Amino acid sequence: MRVFSFGRCGRRPGLAGWGVTLALLLSLASQGARAIPVFARQTGASCADCHAGSYGPALTPYGMRFKLGGYTDTDGKGRTIPVSLQLTETHLVPAKGNNSTALTEGDLFLAGRLTDNVGGVVKVVAARTGPGKYNTQLGDVDLRYVAKELTIGGKSALLGVTVNNNPGFQDPIGALPAFSDLLQGGRTGTLLNPAAPNALANHVIGASLYGVYDTVWYAEAGTYRSLSLAGQDAIGFRPGSDPGHLSDTGYVRFAYMKDMRRQFVSAGVVALTSQRRLPRAAPADRLDDYGYDLTYQYLGNREHILQASYVNIYEHRRYGSRPANPLVPGSLASARGYARDEILSATYTFMQTYGVTVSHLRGTGSDDPARYSPVLPDPDATTNYLTLFWAPFGKDDAWISKGNLKLAATWFRTLRFNGRSSNIFGAPPGVRGANAADINGFVITANLAF
């Protein structure tokens, strides 16, 4: 569920802004990483072998190994057509406003094995922008070269290179925000959060060297740069979404992964640091993200599956400019600030078909009347989700094992937005303001992948 990111500092939304926030809060709920049937056709395995719950996004240990191996494993029966499609139909029932039903997104996946050592996935998205209107964009990309069957110090090892456009999407564990369909934005957010204002996701290009040692230790190091404005326009993005000019950008990931057949545990740390000019002619801000994540899976015999994860990412900010503080005449805004993203989620799946997910998302940041608004200086937001889902196919004994359908019903409950539970958009005295509960809602989504 990708929660709308409200935009740059100093904006004070009215009722129109409230409506847009709610619409995007609900309509983006269907987006996220999903099972890609072309991989099932390539490997001969079912969708449920790689994805807990048979549709994803969470990967099983088998799915993690497939990804680390460069998406190159096959069933040895020859090449398959490297194309999959996904369609998403959404029915929105907001707490305030009118219900709506629409085909909200169509995705084209070009994915699979090119050679024994090269493979990847490229996603092209056609997202609904209005009645009868769709915008085509380049989505997540992960291209890999892998050197296999290595031995270092008597232990098995794997080395590879990934070229991708969304920091964290390439991660094998899939706990970081870029790979999750649980995201929360607001007026702030970390570099690793694709729902943050002017997010890096799909607007950058980067490369990393990664390795796995003794099957349990994972390490990765790389760098990113932002695409030019012309380049972003060519792949379907408007100038307002530009993440700015990035320099001195580094990405580091280290994780412990333990597959115990019936159970899986992991613990990892991640860092993403950069100097960013936004707008591109502005002085550079130094942004340093540091995070950790914990995951647990109980797979058993796949009749009962339990998954739990927690992600905590902290961003330290050193600003290159200090605008005037509107609340204290003659003073300047702070030269430092912070943002934090936290995601806590648990999913139970029965027979790889029926499931329930409970999630708690919290985004916080330093109060800043100069960079946000003197009326709404607090960017904090907190949301809870409850999702029930049904994925009848994608299993070895299912009528369709190399494709799937997922029906999901999600209830949203917003506890805080813009740091408040009431009058969340700072309406003046005498004018009824919107409350956090006004952006609650209910959404039914139908995802079809083939």
C-alpha positions as CSV (number, residue, x, y, z in Angstrom):
1,M,0.0,0.0,0.0
2,R,1.8,3.1,-1.2
3,V,0.6,6.1,0.8
4,F,0.7,9.4,-1.0
5,S,3.7,11.6,-0.4
6,F,2.3,15.1,0.0
7,G,5.1,17.1,-1.6
8,R,7.7,19.7,-0.9
9,C,8.0,22.1,2.0
10,G,5.8,25.1,2.6
11,R,2.7,23.7,1.0
12,R,-0.6,24.2,2.8
13,P,-3.2,21.9,1.2
14,G,-6.9,22.7,1.3
15,L,-9.9,20.5,0.6
16,A,-8.7,19.8,-2.9
17,G,-5.4,18.6,-1.5
18,W,-7.3,16.4,1.0
19,G,-9.2,14.8,-1.9
20,V,-6.0,14.1,-3.9
21,T,-4.3,12.7,-0.8
22,L,-7.2,10.3,-0.1
23,A,-7.5,9.2,-3.7
24,L,-3.8,8.4,-4.0
25,L,-3.7,6.8,-0.6
26,L,-6.2,4.2,-1.7
27,S,-5.4,3.8,-5.4
28,L,-1.7,3.2,-4.9
29,A,-2.6,0.3,-2.5
30,S,-2.5,-2.2,-5.4
31,Q,1.1,-1.4,-6.4
32,G,4.1,-3.5,-5.4
33,A,6.4,-6.3,-6.3
34,R,4.5,-9.4,-7.3
35,A,5.1,-12.9,-8.6
36,I,6.2,-12.9,-12.3
37,P,4.8,-15.9,-14.1
38,V,7.6,-15.8,-16.7
39,F,9.9,-17.1,-14.0
40,A,7.6,-20.0,-13.3
41,R,7.6,-20.9,-16.9
42,Q,11.4,-20.6,-17.2
43,T,12.1,-22.8,-14.1
44,G,9.2,-25.2,-14.2
45,A,8.5,-24.3,-10.6
46,S,5.2,-22.8,-9.5
47,C,4.7,-19.2,-8.3
48,A,4.4,-20.6,-4.7
49,D,7.9,-22.0,-4.7
50,C,9.4,-18.5,-4.9
51,H,6.7,-16.5,-3.1
52,A,5.0,-17.2,0.2
53,G,1.3,-17.1,-0.4
54,S,1.9,-17.8,-4.1
55,Y,1.6,-14.2,-5.3
56,G,4.1,-12.2,-3.2
57,P,5.7,-9.9,-2.7
58,A,7.6,-11.8,0.1
59,L,10.2,-14.2,-1.2
60,T,10.8,-17.7,0.1
61,P,14.5,-18.8,0.5
62,Y,14.1,-20.6,-2.8
63,G,13.0,-17.3,-4.4
64,M,15.9,-15.4,-2.8
65,R,18.4,-17.9,-4.2
66,F,16.8,-17.6,-7.7
67,K,17.2,-13.8,-7.5
68,L,20.8,-14.0,-6.2
69,G,21.6,-16.3,-9.1
70,G,20.7,-13.7,-11.6
71,Y,17.2,-15.0,-12.5
72,T,19.0,-17.6,-14.7
73,D,17.9,-21.0,-13.3
74,T,15.9,-23.1,-15.9
75,D,14.1,-26.4,-16.1
76,G,16.5,-27.4,-19.0
77,K,13.6,-27.6,-21.5
78,G,14.6,-24.7,-23.7
79,R,13.8,-21.0,-23.7
80,T,10.4,-19.5,-22.9
81,I,8.8,-16.2,-24.0
82,P,10.3,-13.7,-21.5
83,V,7.1,-11.7,-21.1
84,S,4.5,-11.4,-18.4
85,L,1.5,-9.1,-17.8
86,Q,-0.3,-7.9,-14.7
87,L,-3.6,-6.1,-14.6
88,T,-5.0,-4.3,-11.5
89,E,-8.6,-3.4,-11.0
90,T,-9.4,-1.3,-7.9
91,H,-12.7,-0.5,-6.1
92,L,-12.3,2.4,-3.6
93,V,-14.6,3.1,-0.7
94,P,-13.3,6.2,1.1
95,A,-14.5,7.4,4.5
96,K,-15.3,10.8,2.8
97,G,-16.1,11.2,-0.9
98,N,-17.5,9.0,-3.7
99,N,-16.8,5.3,-4.4
100,S,-15.0,4.4,-7.6
101,T,-14.1,1.4,-9.7
102,A,-11.4,1.4,-12.4
103,L,-8.6,-0.5,-14.1
104,T,-5.8,1.4,-12.2
105,E,-2.7,-0.2,-13.6
106,G,-1.3,-2.5,-16.3
107,D,2.3,-3.8,-16.0
108,L,4.5,-5.4,-18.6
109,F,7.4,-7.5,-17.4
110,L,10.4,-8.4,-19.6
111,A,12.2,-10.9,-17.5
112,G,14.3,-14.0,-17.4
113,R,17.6,-15.6,-18.4
114,L,19.7,-14.2,-21.2
115,T,22.8,-16.5,-20.8
116,D,24.1,-18.8,-18.1
117,N,25.4,-15.8,-16.2
118,V,23.1,-12.9,-17.2
119,G,19.5,-12.3,-16.4
120,G,17.1,-9.7,-15.1
121,V,13.7,-8.1,-14.9
122,V,12.4,-4.9,-16.4
123,K,8.9,-3.5,-15.5
124,V,6.9,-1.1,-17.6
125,V,3.9,0.5,-15.9
126,A,0.8,2.1,-17.4
127,A,-0.8,3.9,-14.4
128,R,-4.2,5.5,-14.4
129,T,-4.0,9.3,-14.1
130,G,-7.7,10.1,-14.7
131,P,-10.8,8.8,-16.5
132,G,-9.6,7.1,-19.6
133,K,-6.1,8.4,-19.1
134,Y,-2.9,6.4,-18.5
135,N,0.7,7.4,-18.2
136,T,3.4,4.9,-19.2
137,Q,6.6,4.8,-17.1
138,L,9.6,2.7,-16.7
139,G,9.2,0.9,-13.4
140,D,11.7,-1.3,-11.5
141,V,14.8,-2.6,-13.3
142,D,17.3,-5.2,-12.0
143,L,19.8,-6.6,-14.5
144,R,22.5,-9.1,-13.2
145,Y,25.7,-10.8,-14.1
146,V,26.7,-13.6,-11.8
147,A,29.9,-15.7,-11.4
148,K,28.8,-19.1,-10.1
149,E,30.3,-22.1,-8.4
150,L,33.0,-20.3,-6.6
151,T,34.9,-21.6,-3.5
152,I,36.7,-19.2,-1.1
153,G,38.5,-20.5,2.0
154,G,36.9,-23.8,1.5
155,K,33.4,-22.3,1.6
156,S,30.9,-21.8,-1.2
157,A,30.7,-18.3,-2.5
158,L,28.8,-16.3,-5.2
159,L,29.8,-13.0,-6.7
160,G,27.6,-10.8,-8.9
161,V,26.9,-7.4,-10.3
162,T,23.5,-5.8,-10.3
163,V,22.4,-2.7,-12.3
164,N,19.2,-1.3,-11.0
165,N,17.1,1.9,-10.7
166,N,15.6,1.6,-7.2
167,P,17.9,1.3,-4.2
168,G,16.8,-1.7,-2.2
169,F,14.7,-3.4,-4.9
170,Q,17.7,-5.6,-5.8
171,D,18.0,-6.9,-2.2
172,P,17.4,-10.6,-1.9
173,I,15.6,-10.6,1.4
174,G,12.9,-8.2,0.2
175,A,12.5,-6.5,3.5
176,L,13.6,-3.0,2.5
177,P,10.9,-0.5,1.4
178,A,11.7,-0.6,-2.3
179,F,10.7,-4.3,-2.6
180,S,7.7,-4.0,-0.3
181,D,4.1,-3.0,-1.2
182,L,3.9,-1.4,2.3
183,L,5.1,2.2,2.0
184,Q,4.2,5.4,3.8
185,G,5.0,8.9,2.8
186,G,3.9,12.4,3.9
187,R,5.9,15.6,3.7
188,T,9.1,13.8,4.5
189,G,10.7,10.4,4.1
190,T,14.1,8.8,3.8
191,L,16.1,8.2,0.6
192,L,15.2,4.5,0.8
193,N,11.5,5.2,0.9
194,P,9.9,5.2,-2.6
195,A,6.9,7.1,-1.3
196,A,9.0,10.0,0.0
197,P,8.8,13.4,-1.8
198,N,11.1,13.4,-4.9
199,A,12.0,9.8,-4.2
200,L,15.0,8.2,-5.9
201,A,13.0,5.1,-7.0
202,N,13.0,4.7,-10.8
203,H,14.6,8.1,-11.3
204,V,18.2,6.9,-10.7
205,I,20.6,4.3,-12.1
206,G,23.2,2.5,-10.1
207,A,25.4,-0.5,-10.0
208,S,26.6,-2.7,-7.1
209,L,28.9,-5.6,-6.5
210,Y,27.4,-8.2,-4.3
211,G,28.4,-11.5,-2.8
212,V,27.1,-14.4,-0.7
213,Y,29.6,-16.4,1.5
214,D,28.9,-19.8,3.0
215,T,25.2,-19.3,2.0
216,V,24.4,-17.1,5.0
217,W,26.5,-13.9,4.7
218,Y,25.4,-11.3,2.2
219,A,27.3,-8.1,1.3
220,E,26.7,-5.4,-1.3
221,A,28.4,-2.1,-2.2
222,G,27.6,0.3,-5.0
223,T,26.7,3.8,-6.1
224,Y,23.8,5.6,-7.8
225,R,23.3,8.7,-9.9
226,S,20.1,10.5,-10.9
227,L,18.9,10.5,-14.4
228,S,18.9,13.8,-16.3
229,L,15.6,15.7,-16.6
230,A,15.5,14.8,-20.3
231,G,16.1,11.1,-19.4
232,Q,13.4,11.1,-16.8
233,D,11.0,12.7,-19.3
234,A,11.8,10.0,-21.8
235,I,10.8,7.2,-19.4
236,G,7.5,8.9,-18.4
237,F,8.3,11.1,-15.4
238,R,7.4,14.7,-14.9
239,P,10.0,17.3,-13.8
240,G,8.2,17.8,-10.5
241,S,9.2,14.3,-9.4
242,D,12.9,14.9,-10.0
243,P,15.0,13.6,-7.1
244,G,17.6,16.3,-7.8
245,H,21.3,16.0,-8.7
246,L,23.1,13.4,-6.7
247,S,26.8,13.2,-6.0
248,D,29.1,11.2,-3.7
249,T,26.4,8.5,-3.5
250,G,27.2,5.2,-1.8
251,Y,25.1,2.2,-1.0
252,V,26.1,-0.6,1.4
253,R,24.2,-3.6,2.6
254,F,25.2,-6.4,5.0
255,A,22.9,-9.2,6.2
256,Y,22.9,-12.6,7.9
257,M,20.4,-15.1,6.2
258,K,19.7,-18.5,7.7
259,D,17.6,-21.0,5.8
260,M,16.5,-23.8,8.2
261,R,14.1,-25.4,5.6
262,R,11.0,-25.0,7.7
263,Q,12.0,-21.6,9.0
264,F,14.1,-18.6,7.8
265,V,15.5,-15.7,9.8
266,S,17.6,-12.7,8.7
267,A,19.1,-9.6,10.2
268,G,20.6,-6.9,8.1
269,V,21.9,-3.3,8.1
270,V,21.8,-0.9,5.2
271,A,23.3,2.6,4.5
272,L,22.7,5.0,1.6
273,T,24.5,8.3,1.7
274,S,24.4,11.2,-0.9
275,Q,24.8,14.9,-1.5
276,R,21.7,16.1,-3.2
277,R,20.9,19.4,-4.9
278,L,17.1,19.9,-5.1
279,P,16.4,22.0,-7.1
280,R,19.5,21.2,-9.2
281,A,20.8,24.7,-8.9
282,A,20.4,24.8,-5.1
283,P,23.1,24.3,-2.5
284,A,23.8,20.6,-1.7
285,D,22.2,18.8,1.2
286,R,24.0,15.9,2.8
287,L,21.6,13.0,3.4
288,D,22.8,9.9,5.3
289,D,20.4,6.9,5.7
290,Y,21.2,4.2,8.2
291,G,18.8,1.3,8.8
292,Y,18.3,-2.2,10.1
293,D,15.8,-4.9,9.4
294,L,14.7,-8.2,11.0
295,T,12.6,-10.9,9.3
296,Y,11.2,-14.3,10.2
297,Q,9.4,-16.9,8.2
298,Y,7.8,-20.1,9.4
299,L,7.2,-22.2,6.3
300,G,6.6,-25.7,7.8
301,N,5.0,-27.9,5.2
302,R,3.4,-24.8,3.5
303,E,0.0,-25.4,5.0
304,H,0.5,-22.7,7.6
305,I,2.9,-19.9,6.8
306,L,3.8,-17.1,9.1
307,Q,5.9,-14.1,8.1
308,A,7.0,-11.1,10.2
309,S,9.3,-8.2,9.5
310,Y,10.5,-4.9,11.0
311,V,12.4,-2.2,9.2
312,N,13.7,1.0,10.8
313,I,15.6,3.6,8.7
314,Y,16.9,6.8,10.1
315,E,18.1,9.7,7.9
316,H,20.4,12.4,9.1
317,R,20.2,15.7,7.2
318,R,22.7,18.5,6.9
319,Y,21.2,21.3,4.8
320,G,23.2,23.4,2.4
321,S,21.0,26.4,2.9
322,R,19.2,27.9,5.9
323,P,16.0,29.8,5.0
324,A,14.5,32.3,7.4
325,N,12.5,30.9,10.3
326,P,8.9,32.4,9.9
327,L,8.1,31.9,13.6
328,V,11.2,33.7,14.9
329,P,11.9,37.0,13.0
330,G,15.6,37.5,12.4
331,S,16.5,33.8,12.9
332,L,17.3,31.1,10.5
333,A,16.1,27.5,10.1
334,S,18.2,24.7,11.6
335,A,21.1,23.5,9.6
336,R,20.3,19.9,10.6
337,G,17.2,17.7,10.6
338,Y,16.2,14.1,10.4
339,A,13.6,11.7,9.0
340,R,12.7,8.1,10.0
341,D,10.6,5.4,8.4
342,E,9.4,2.3,10.3
343,I,7.4,-0.6,9.0
344,L,6.1,-3.5,11.2
345,S,4.2,-6.2,9.4
346,A,2.9,-9.8,10.0
347,T,1.2,-12.1,7.5
348,Y,-0.5,-15.5,8.1
349,T,-1.2,-17.6,5.0
350,F,-3.2,-20.9,4.9
351,M,-2.6,-23.5,2.2
352,Q,-0.7,-20.8,0.2
353,T,-4.1,-19.4,-0.7
354,Y,-5.9,-17.5,2.1
355,G,-4.2,-14.9,4.2
356,V,-4.3,-11.9,6.4
357,T,-1.7,-9.1,6.8
358,V,-1.6,-6.6,9.7
359,S,0.8,-3.7,9.3
360,H,1.8,-0.6,11.2
361,L,3.7,2.2,9.4
362,R,5.2,5.3,11.0
363,G,7.0,8.2,9.4
364,T,8.5,10.9,11.5
365,G,10.8,13.9,11.1
366,S,12.1,17.0,12.8
367,D,9.7,19.9,13.1
368,D,10.6,22.6,10.5
369,P,8.3,25.6,10.1
370,A,10.7,27.0,7.4
371,R,10.9,23.9,5.2
372,Y,7.4,22.6,5.7
373,S,4.9,25.2,6.9
374,P,4.7,27.6,10.0
375,V,1.1,26.2,10.4
376,L,2.1,22.6,10.0
377,P,5.7,22.2,11.0
378,D,5.4,18.6,12.0
379,P,5.6,16.0,9.2
380,D,4.8,12.9,11.2
381,A,2.3,10.3,9.8
382,T,1.1,7.0,11.2
383,T,-1.2,4.4,9.5
384,N,-2.4,0.9,10.2
385,Y,-3.6,-1.6,7.6
386,L,-5.6,-4.9,7.7
387,T,-5.6,-6.9,4.5
388,L,-7.5,-10.1,3.7
389,F,-6.5,-11.9,0.5
390,W,-7.2,-14.9,-1.7
391,A,-4.8,-16.3,-4.3
392,P,-6.3,-19.5,-5.7
393,F,-3.7,-20.4,-8.4
394,G,0.1,-20.4,-8.7
395,K,0.6,-23.7,-6.9
396,D,1.8,-27.1,-8.1
397,D,-1.6,-28.7,-7.6
398,A,-3.6,-25.7,-8.8
399,W,-5.5,-25.6,-12.2
400,I,-3.1,-22.8,-13.2
401,S,0.5,-23.1,-11.7
402,K,2.3,-20.6,-13.9
403,G,0.0,-17.6,-13.4
404,N,-2.2,-16.3,-10.7
405,L,-5.1,-14.1,-9.5
406,K,-5.2,-12.2,-6.2
407,L,-8.2,-10.7,-4.6
408,A,-7.6,-8.5,-1.6
409,A,-9.6,-6.3,0.7
410,T,-7.7,-3.7,2.7
411,W,-8.9,-1.4,5.5
412,F,-6.8,1.8,6.1
413,R,-6.8,3.6,9.4
414,T,-4.8,6.8,9.6
415,L,-3.9,7.8,13.2
416,R,-1.8,10.9,12.4
417,F,-1.1,13.0,9.4
418,N,1.0,16.2,9.3
419,G,1.7,15.5,12.9
420,R,-2.0,15.7,13.9
421,S,-5.1,13.6,14.5
422,S,-7.4,16.5,13.9
423,N,-7.4,19.6,11.6
424,I,-4.6,17.8,9.7
425,F,-4.3,20.5,7.0
426,G,-4.3,23.5,9.3
427,A,-7.7,25.1,8.4
428,P,-8.1,28.6,9.9
429,P,-10.4,29.2,12.9
430,G,-14.0,29.0,12.0
431,V,-13.4,26.6,9.1
432,R,-13.9,22.8,9.7
433,G,-10.7,21.1,9.1
434,A,-10.2,17.5,8.0
435,N,-9.3,14.9,10.6
436,A,-6.9,11.9,10.2
437,A,-10.0,9.6,10.3
438,D,-11.3,11.4,7.2
439,I,-8.5,9.7,5.1
440,N,-9.5,6.2,6.3
441,G,-10.8,3.9,3.7
442,F,-11.5,0.5,2.3
443,V,-10.3,-0.8,-1.0
444,I,-10.8,-4.1,-3.0
445,T,-8.1,-5.0,-5.5
446,A,-8.0,-7.7,-8.1
447,N,-4.6,-8.5,-9.6
448,L,-4.3,-10.9,-12.5
449,A,-0.8,-12.0,-13.6
450,F,-0.1,-14.3,-16.6
